[in-house]
Amino acid sequence: MNKDYSIEQRTWKKDLRLYVHVPFCAKKCDYCDFLSGPSDEESIKSYFEALYKEIKSYEGRTHDYIVSSIFIGGGTPSCVNSEYIVRLLKELGKVFDFVPDENREITIEVNPGTIDASKLTDYKNVGINRLSFGLQSSHEHELKLLGRIHSYSEFEENYLLAVELGFNNINIDLMSALPGQDLKSWEETLYRIIKLNPKHISAYSLMIEEGTPFYEKYGPDGEYKDNLPSEEIELLIYRRTKEILLQYGYERYEISNYAKKGYECRHNMAYWEGIPYLGFGIGSVSFIENTRFNNTNSLKEYQDAALYCHNNIMSTNMADVDKNVLLYDFYGIRRDMISLTKSQLIEEFMIFGLRKTKGISKSKFFSRFGVAIDEIYGDILFRLKNEGLIIIDKDAVWLTDYGIDVSNRVLSEFLFDKSEIYS
Ligand code: SF4
């Protein structure tokens, strides 16, 4: 990673965020429907070889962009040998330009029980400056119930080691609404985590996803579905989370994310602010030039593509490819490529933007879409304001605490009927 650019050079380049998917885990958790699972060393090695080739396929086409954040997620990226991660970042450094170190955020997801001093040192030396720990709970019985591989004390040991090695920007993922969980046990987890003083805490509710062992047990026909906390308890948990974290200096900046000042996750902000992002690896999603697509979910298709990619580049008439555009699929792995209509972009602006507690800006809406927000959503905004669900203050519109409590309902108000299509 050595291609830093001056402010002058950066002004004309477009901001770009990168996501890299590492689909390997030590063991599958019982609630998880992510594209991830255990694997052997040979498959891990060939996956990374394919990944490096995918990155290389962008060579010469990234001139208009400058990268300010990279998120290495999964899966559990920390369960693979750190040499793969080091090389991954080096390969990205050969193809993309980056903002200087102090403005660059490079995150890797790590799970307790899969890291040690040597891995963490490698991460640090290659420029990773943010860790995201998947913890979920501080209670042994809850960790066990979720099918996690680690204990709380293992997490604490790993966390303190990371701090000792100089990582000062750490997120901890927590999960509420677990079977059998009450407000007391959630608060205990929160207080324990706060004592460690991480800069960022994500607090999501458990989702019962089809196809998981949890769905069998806690889904609509599951024998244990009544063990899930009631909606009232969930709401109490939501409210107490905000109160407690605020008391300890964490600001809620997005519906489920809290941070100390200046430590909001820059990478995730891209998703909520409509900044372009490019995904690498199986299943990863990209949003470039108002076009969304995802890579194939099939490991085999992905690895086969690596074999054909070189030939594909050689046989493509380069005159047909605008070298500054990332939309050309040399690798042949993209699926569901959709160029978003103006209506879809407007919906996303509202739905993602209102997830941030600072909300959206009316003037940004106008400069982006060439039409005043009130012309499109005037009646809805008026009604939601009267119901106490949003606040409108000069240029800004944001959700009230009550609006956040029922955010799914509020955000769905911004979806268009088929009859209201804007082009
Ligand atoms: S560690 Fe994360 S990605 Fe892996 S199985 Fe568990 S929840 Fe899924």
Boltz pocket constraint, residues with backbone or C-beta under 6 A from the ligand:
constraints:
  - pocket:
      binder: B
      contacts: [[A, 24], [A, 25], [A, 26], [A, 27], [A, 28], [A, 29], [A, 32], [A, 33], [A, 34], [A, 36], [A, 37], [A, 74], [A, 75], [A, 76], [A, 111], [A, 134]]
      max_distance: 6.0
